[in-house]
Amino acid sequence: MNPKTTLPSESDITTFGKYQQTLFFSKIDGGYPTGILQPHVELHKKDVVKIVKETLGKDVIHVTELSRRTLHYVYRAKTADVSYIIRINASGMFFREFQFFVEQWITGELIKRQIPHVDIDAIDISRSLAPFDFEIMEEARGKSLFDIGHEDGDILPHIKKLGIFVAHIHEIQTRGYGSFDIFKILNGQPIGIHQTWQGYLMLNLDKHLEYTVMTGILTVAESDAVKVALKILEHIPCDTPSLLHGDIANHNAFTDGKTITSLIDWEDAISGDPIFDIAYYATGCFGHDSWSNAFLEGYTSVVTLPEDHEKRFWAYYLRVAVVKAIVRFRYKTSATTAIAAVKERILLGLSKLSAFT
């Protein structure tokens, strides 16, 4: 369906575009509050009830705050017949939530290709109904793969289907690299803001590695070794970029028990090399090789990988592992085990990539 939409001003988009140029991964490079994981439902409940009533004409019976969030405050608003998901910009003091329009374009592309998706019912960044930007969408059908559990017998068939699902998403061709140009996306043109794939991949790398040393994740010697190894990124081509989800993980994929019903949370979507998405998912499978193998089995039943796919995979894996280490510390998502877990993941990527450098 076509969502009710309030379009942004040109001056706001221009300002945001300059800000975009500084971001490799919004969760660590962006101006987002680290306290977002704390409860906020009482702060937003009245406004959530109001915007659903005034936008969709429905009375909200109950509002629940969802726990999985880093870039948005996320609520479930239950009405008499439908449950809606409300996403609120968590960094409203800095900029409008233009990524909602990227998600709107993506949803349209999924609809064209008859790829399962979540409908968006409204997008409003005017701040006239509430003092924040918001998106109202249907709730994903079924259960997330994360909620299915960790037993291979339960989850592997679904992960294989997720690999097939992502392969079809990667058939959506784009231009440019990295985050999408909002001016272009509003005109139906998916063009990344960076001229080269390498320019995007190397963005803020030095700063990210400095952070791993500062927090004690890596030693200076280990950080230097990662920096040297990742110079390989400067020589990895990407002549035909595709739409990438940018945050493929079990908690973002839903199934009804038979098929993948949706892949949600597209705020990190970028234009680039499809193998980047494959490697990103694999970093979330650390300690569960069977998961990444099942994903790849499904993916390659649709797509033939290039000859140098292993080199690309481990280069991207290492780059993402560094980023995810910083995310863990910034949002304190695993305070007791973070150092061991993220360091081992980085060192695995470094060890594997050494065979190609």
N, C-alpha and C positions, 0 to 999 in steps of 0.2 A: 504494500500500500504506500501511497505518497504521504509522508509525514507532514504535519503542520510545522512550518519552518519560519524562523525569523532570521533574515540574512544579516551578515556583519557589514560594517562600514569599511570603505577602502583604506582609510587611514589606520584603523585598527589592524587590518590585515598586513599592511606594510610594516608596522611596528613589530608584529608577531613574526613576520618573515625574517627580520634582522635577528630576532631572538632565536629562531629555528636554526640559523647558521651556526650557533654555538653548541648545539646538542648532538651528541652521539646516541645517548640513551636517556630519555627524559627522567627516568626514575632516579638517576644520580646526577645528571647535569642540569636538571631543571629546578625551578623554584617551588618545590613542593614541600609542604610541612611534614616533618618526620613524625609528628603526633597524630597523623591521620588514622593509625590503627586503633586509637582510643575511641570509645563510644561517642557518637555525636547525634544520636537519634533525637534527643530532647531539643537540640538546637534547631533541627530541620523539620521535625514532625509536622508542625502546623503548616509550614510552607508546602510540604509534600502533599498534604491533604488538599490544599488550596489549588495547586497547579494541576492536579489530576482532575479536580472538579471543573476548573475554568477552561482547561485545554480539551479534555475528553468528555466532560459532562457526566462524570461518574463519581459516586460517593465512595470514599475510602473507608473500609471497615477496620483495617489494622495495618500498621506500619512496622516493619522489622528491618533492622540494620544488618547487612551482610558483612561477614568478617573478612573476606578476601578482597583487599583493595590496597592500592598504593597511590594511584593518580586521581581517584575520585572517591567521594563519599557515595556509598551504594545502598539503596533501600529497596525492599519489596513492599509494594503498596497493594494490598488485597482489596478488591471490590467484590460485589455480589457474584460476578460471573468470571472475572479475569484477575490474574495477578500480574502486575506491571513491575518492571525494574526501573528505578529512577537513579540516574547517575548525575551527580553534582560536581562541578569543577572545584577541585580542592585548592587551587591556586588563583582564585578569582582576583586577588589583590594585584596580580602581576599581568594577566592577560585574559582575554576571552577564550572560551574553549572551542577553538577552531577545528580540533580533531574530530568533533562530532560530525562535521561536514565531510571529512575523509571517510568516516564510517558510513555515512549516508550514501556516498558514491559507491563504496564497496558493496553495500547491501543491494544497490541497484544492479551491479554487475553479477552478483550471485543469483539474483532473481532471473536475469536474462539467461543464465546458463543452467537454470533449474537446480542450483546447488542449495541444499538445505541451509536455512539462515534464521535469524531472529528479526522480526519486523520492528521497525522504528516508527513510533506513533507521533512523536513530537520532538522538535529541537528548538530551543529558545535561548538566545544569548543577549536578549534585549534588557534583561533584568528589570522588566516592568511588572511581571507577575510575582517575582521573588528576587531577593538580592543576590542571586547567583545564576550561572548558566546551567541549563539542565537538558537532559535527554530522557524521554520516556520510551520504553521499548517493551515488547512482549517478553515474558519469561521463557528461557530456554526449556525445551521439552526434554523430559527424562532426567537422568542423573549424570553428573560429571564423572569422567573416568577416575578422577581422584577419589570420589565417594564410593566407587565400586570396590575399591580395596587394592591391596598390593600383591595378592596371590596370582601367580602367572596363569593358572587355569581359568581364573575369572576375568582377568584384564587383557591378556594377550590378543584374543580375537578382536577386541574392540580397538586396540592400538594398531593392529594391522589395517583395519578399516579406516582409522584416522590417517594412516599413511596414504591410502588411496584418495581420501578426501582432500588432503593437502596437495597431492599431485594435481588434482583438477583445479584447485585454486591457483596453482603456479602456471596454469595455462593462460591466465589473464596477463596480457603483455602491458608493460609500462614503458616510460622513457625517463631518462635522467636517473639519479641515484639518491638514496637516503629518504628523508622525510618529504612529504608531498607539498608542492606549491599550492597554497590555498586558493589564490586567484585562478590557477589552472583547474584545480579540482572542482571548483564551483561551476566551471564551464565544461565539465565532463572530460577533462584532459588529465590523466594521471602522470604527472611529470615531477620527478624528484628535484630537489633544490640544488643538488651537487652535480657538477659537470662530470666527475669521474667516480667510479666505485671505490678506488683507492683513497681518494680524498675523503670520502665518508668514513671508511674503515679506520683510517689513521687519526681521525678527529679526536682530540683530547687524550690520546693514548698515553703520552708522557704524564699528564696529570693523574690519570687513573692508576698508573704504576707507582707514582709517588704516594698515592693514597694507600696502596697495599703495603708499602713500607712503613708509613706513618702509623698505621693501625696494627702492625705486627703480623699481618697475614704472610708477607714474604720478607726475606732478608734482602739487603741491598744487592747481593750477588745473584739471588734468584730473580729479582726484578730486572736486573740488567740482562740476564739470560733470556727472559721473556721478551724484552725489548728487541734484542738481537734476532730472536727467532721470528718475531712478528714482522720483520722487514720483508718477509716473503709476501706479505699482503700487498706490497707495492707492485708486485709482478703477477698478480692473479687477475686475469681479464674477466669482464662481464659485458659482452657485446649486446646481449639480448636480455635486458632486465625484466623481471616479472614482479607481480604483486606478492609481497611477503607479509605474513602475519606479524612477525617480529617478536612474538611471545608465546609460541606454541608450547603448551604444557597440559598435563592431564586435567588440571582444574579448569581449563578454558574450553575443554572439549566435552560435548554432551552426547549421550546415546539413549535411545528408547529400548535398548536391549537387542535390537536388530540392526539398526543403522546409526551412523553419526547424524544427529539431528541439527547440530550447529557447532561452530567455533566462535566463541565470543571474545569480547575485549580487544578491539582492533586499534587501540590508541597508540600502539607502537608500530603500526604498519609502515612499511618502507618499500622502496623500489630497489631491487638488487638481484643478486645471484640466489637462485632457489636453494642451493646447498647450504646457504647461511641458515635458513629455516630448519633444515634437517639437523645441522650441527647444534642449533639452539635447543631443539627438542632433546637431543642426546645429552646435553649438559644436565638436563633435569632428570635423566635416567641414571645418573651416577650411582653405581652400586647395583644397578638393575640392567645389565647388558642385554638381557632377553627382551626388554621393552624397546630399546633402540633398534635391535635386530628385527623385531616384529614390525616396527614402523617402516624401516627400510624395505622390508619384504613387500609390504603393501605398496609403498611408493614406487618401487622399481617394477611392479606389475603393470604400471601405467607409463612410466618414464624410463628411458635409458640414460644412465648417468654418463657424463664425459669421462674420458680416460684418466684425467688428473683429479677425479673427484675425491680421492682419499687425501691428497695434499690440501685441497681446498677445505675439506671437512675439518681436518685437525687444526688448520690455521684459524678458521672461524670458531672452532670449539675453544681454542685457547683465548681468543679475543673475548668471547662471550663469558668464559669462566672468570676472567678478570673483572668484568662488569658485574656479574652476579655476586662476586665476593663483596664488592662495595655495596650492593643493594642490601645484602644481609646485615652489614654493619650499620648502614644508614637507617634502616627501618627496624633494626634489632629483632629480626624475625627468627633468629635462632641463637640467642645470647650465650647459651652454654656450650654449643658444639660448633659454632661458626668457624673458628680458626682452623680446626682440624679438617672439617668437611670441605671448606672452600680451598684450602691450600692443597689438599690431595687432588682436587679436581683440576686446579691450575697445573700442578706438576705432572699430572697424567697427560694433559694436552701438550705440555712442553716436551715430555719424553716422546710422545708419538710424532710430533712435528719435527723432532730432531732428525728423523730418518729422511726428511725431504730438504733439509737445510745444510 
